[in-house]
């Protein structure tokens, strides 16, 4: 790794979209622009002139059907497409070109629509797995397998944290 590149591991949940955008903005302000994200949340940066740049994420699984049109739509509004990672498309735009707007979403409805796509695509499968886990937990209780009870208790606790954090994120986003 050279002096002009940097890698950092960061993990953001579904509900941490704002934190991720702020992290990327902070890195760019410090002179490190995002080049790509790989593997298990490994962020790759390249040295650049420090600049205030807004990073935004969009989640639209259907964008792959017309990827060039999708990217062009954002590009026409001045947003630079970086890449897709786990269903999210990453964009950036210098604050100097913002004209008072810091979002790729034109209105509250488009932001809400994105949140609903996240729920259907990401959270719904988690809910199904969670319900299956409840069945497994019940079986562990019946069989008095303490090791399984501990394992399933931890797993269920993780799921509850994910659901609650996303619910808080969703409610806050809807209020804005």
C-alpha positions in Angstrom: 0.0 0.0 0.0 1.5 3.3 -1.0 1.3 6.7 0.7 -1.4 7.7 -1.9 -3.9 4.9 -1.0 -5.6 3.9 2.2 -7.8 1.0 3.2 -10.2 1.0 6.2 -12.6 -1.5 7.5 -15.9 -0.1 8.4 -19.2 -1.8 9.1 -22.5 0.1 8.7 -25.9 -1.4 9.2 -29.0 -0.7 7.1 -29.9 2.0 9.6 -26.5 3.6 9.4 -26.8 5.1 5.9 -26.4 8.7 7.2 -23.4 7.7 9.3 -21.8 6.1 6.3 -22.4 9.2 4.2 -20.9 11.4 6.9 -17.9 9.1 7.3 -17.2 9.3 3.5 -17.6 13.1 3.6 -15.2 13.4 6.5 -12.6 11.3 4.7 -12.9 13.5 1.6 -12.5 16.6 3.8 -9.3 15.1 5.1 -8.0 14.5 1.6 -9.1 10.9 1.0 -11.6 10.2 -1.7 -13.5 7.0 -2.0 -12.3 4.8 -4.9 -14.3 1.6 -4.1 -15.7 -0.7 -1.5 -14.7 -4.3 -1.6 -15.2 -7.6 0.2 -16.4 -7.3 3.8 -16.8 -3.6 4.1 -13.2 -2.6 3.1 -13.2 1.0 2.0 -10.4 2.0 -0.5 -9.4 5.6 -0.6 -7.0 7.6 -2.8 -5.2 10.7 -1.7 -6.7 13.9 -3.1 -7.0 17.6 -2.4 -9.1 18.1 0.7 -12.6 19.2 -0.4 -16.1 19.3 1.1 -17.9 16.6 -0.9 -21.3 15.2 -0.2 -21.7 11.4 -0.5 -25.1 10.0 -1.1 -26.4 6.4 -1.3 -29.4 5.2 -3.2 -31.0 1.8 -3.0 -32.8 0.6 -6.1 -32.4 -3.0 -7.1 -34.2 -2.3 -10.4 -31.5 0.2 -11.4 -29.5 -2.7 -12.8 -32.0 -3.2 -15.6 -31.2 0.2 -17.1 -27.9 1.0 -15.4 -26.6 3.5 -18.0 -29.9 5.5 -17.9 -29.9 5.4 -14.1 -26.3 6.7 -13.8 -27.0 9.3 -16.5 -30.0 10.6 -14.6 -27.8 11.4 -11.6 -24.9 12.5 -13.7 -27.1 15.1 -15.4 -27.7 16.5 -11.9 -24.0 16.7 -11.2 -23.6 13.5 -9.2 -20.6 11.3 -9.8 -21.3 7.6 -9.7 -18.7 5.6 -7.8 -20.0 2.0 -7.6 -22.7 -0.3 -6.4 -22.1 -2.3 -3.1 -24.6 -4.7 -1.5 -27.5 -3.1 -3.5 -26.6 0.5 -2.8 -25.4 2.9 -5.4 -22.7 5.4 -4.2 -22.6 9.0 -5.6 -20.7 12.1 -4.7 -20.9 15.8 -5.5 -18.7 18.7 -4.4 -20.5 21.1 -2.0 -19.4 24.0 -4.3 -21.8 22.6 -6.9 -24.8 22.0 -4.6 -26.8 25.1 -5.1 -28.3 24.7 -1.6 -29.3 21.1 -2.0 -27.4 18.3 -0.3 -29.5 15.3 -1.4 -30.0 13.1 -4.4 -33.6 12.9 -3.5 -35.8 15.7 -4.9 -38.6 15.3 -2.3 -39.7 13.4 0.8 -41.7 10.9 -1.4 -38.6 9.7 -3.3 -36.7 9.2 0.0 -39.6 7.3 1.5 -39.8 5.2 -1.7 -36.1 4.3 -1.3 -36.7 3.3 2.4 -39.6 1.1 1.3 -37.4 -0.6 -1.3 -34.8 -1.3 1.5 -37.6 -2.8 3.7 -38.9 -5.1 1.0 -35.5 -6.2 -0.3 -33.3 -6.3 2.9 -35.5 -6.3 6.0 -38.3 -8.6 4.8 -35.9 -11.6 4.3 -34.3 -10.8 7.7 -37.8 -10.9 9.2 -38.4 -14.4 7.7 -35.1 -15.6 9.0 -36.0 -14.1 12.4 -39.3 -16.0 12.5 -37.5 -19.3 11.6 -35.0 -18.6 14.4 -37.9 -18.3 16.8 -39.0 -21.8 15.8 -35.5 -23.1 16.4 -35.3 -21.2 19.7 -38.5 -22.9 20.8 -37.1 -26.3 19.8 -33.9 -25.6 21.8 -36.1 -24.7 24.8 -38.1 -27.9 24.6 -35.0 -30.0 24.2 -33.3 -28.2 27.2 -30.2 -27.8 25.1 -28.5 -24.9 27.0 -25.8 -24.4 24.4 -28.5 -24.0 21.7 -30.6 -21.8 23.9 -27.6 -19.4 24.4 -26.8 -19.4 20.7 -30.4 -18.7 19.7 -30.7 -16.1 22.4 -27.7 -14.2 21.1 -29.0 -14.5 17.5 -32.4 -13.3 18.5 -30.9 -10.3 20.4 -28.9 -9.3 17.3 -32.1 -9.4 15.2 -34.0 -7.3 17.7 -31.2 -4.7 17.6 -31.2 -4.6 13.8 -35.0 -4.2 13.7 -35.2 -1.6 16.4 -32.3 0.4 14.9 -33.9 0.3 11.4 -37.3 1.3 12.9 -35.8 4.3 14.6 -34.0 5.2 11.4 -37.2 4.8 9.4 -39.2 6.9 11.8 -36.6 9.7 11.9 -36.4 9.7 8.1 -40.2 9.9 7.7 -40.3 12.9 10.1 -37.7 14.8 8.0 
